[in-house]
Amino acid sequence: MDQVSVINTITVPRGMEVIAEQIRDEYVSYFSEQEGFVSSTFYRSLNREVDGSIKYVNTVVWASYAHFEKVVNIGFSNQSGENNEGRKVLGKGFPEPIIVSPGQYVIVSHVNT
């Protein structure tokens, strides 16, 4: 199978940006030590939402879906989202009221100029 991109949209209330960025950095540090990790990119919106929150997009690319599943493993099947190493995965490691909307994607089309 092709590489898998895990793409999370993260909505962060005003004043919690530093916390969200630190948590993301901790997770990328952990993920980068796992077999099959390819890369990660972190984006912050240029504009705030009407309520003052700001959106981030975090992408983590895995060599395959099997590599992703190995890191996430039992996180799919328990309420807390903890994997076999006790890490909260699938966006569940962020404190409320930060909202994470996780998803897994494969590339359908890519254009370079």
ZILINZI-V595537 format. One record per residue. N is the residue number from 1. RES is the residue in three letters. PSI is psi in whole degrees, -180 to 180 (none if undefined). BURIAL is # if it has 24 or more other C-alpha atoms within 12 Angstrom, else .. Layout:
[[N,RES,PSI,BURIAL] [N,RES,PSI,BURIAL]]
This chain:
[[1,MET,152,.] [2,ASP,172,.] [3,GLN,153,.] [4,VAL,132,#] [5,SER,122,#] [6,VAL,119,#] [7,ILE,117,#] [8,ASN,129,#] [9,THR,130,#] [10,ILE,120,#] [11,THR,119,#] [12,VAL,121,#] [13,PRO,151,#] [14,ARG,136,.] [15,GLY,-11,.] [16,MET,10,.] [17,GLU,-45,#] [18,VAL,-42,.] [19,ILE,-48,.] [20,ALA,-42,#] [21,GLU,-38,#] [22,GLN,-44,.] [23,ILE,-44,#] [24,ARG,-44,#] [25,ASP,-39,.] [26,GLU,-43,.] [27,TYR,-41,#] [28,VAL,-36,#] [29,SER,-46,.] [30,TYR,-50,.] [31,PHE,-39,#] [32,SER,-17,.] [33,GLU,-5,.] [34,GLN,147,.] [35,GLU,134,.] [36,GLY,-8,#] [37,PHE,133,#] [38,VAL,-53,.] [39,SER,170,#] [40,SER,142,#] [41,THR,140,.] [42,PHE,128,#] [43,TYR,146,.] [44,ARG,136,.] [45,SER,148,.] [46,LEU,-18,.] [47,ASN,144,.] [48,ARG,157,.] [49,GLU,168,.] [50,VAL,-36,.] [51,ASP,5,.] [52,GLY,-11,.] [53,SER,166,#] [54,ILE,147,#] [55,LYS,142,#] [56,TYR,156,#] [57,VAL,127,#] [58,ASN,129,#] [59,THR,138,#] [60,VAL,124,#] [61,VAL,131,#] [62,TRP,150,#] [63,ALA,-31,#] [64,SER,168,#] [65,TYR,-33,#] [66,ALA,-40,.] [67,HIS,-44,#] [68,PHE,-49,#] [69,GLU,-37,#] [70,LYS,-39,.] [71,VAL,-41,#] [72,VAL,-39,#] [73,ASN,-114,.] [74,ILE,-5,.] [75,GLY,-25,#] [76,PHE,-30,.] [77,SER,11,.] [78,ASN,152,.] [79,GLN,-38,.] [80,SER,-15,.] [81,GLY,17,.] [82,GLU,138,.] [83,ASN,-172,#] [84,ASN,-17,.] [85,GLU,9,.] [86,GLY,11,.] [87,ARG,135,#] [88,LYS,120,#] [89,VAL,-177,#] [90,LEU,34,#] [91,GLY,5,#] [92,LYS,3,#] [93,GLY,0,#] [94,PHE,138,#] [95,PRO,152,.] [96,GLU,148,.] [97,PRO,21,.] [98,ILE,134,#] [99,ILE,126,#] [100,VAL,130,#] [101,SER,95,.] [102,PRO,155,#] [103,GLY,157,.] [104,GLN,134,#] [105,TYR,154,.] [106,VAL,152,.] [107,ILE,129,.] [108,VAL,-38,.] [109,SER,145,.] [110,HIS,134,.] [111,VAL,130,.] [112,ASN,148,.] [113,THR,none,.]]
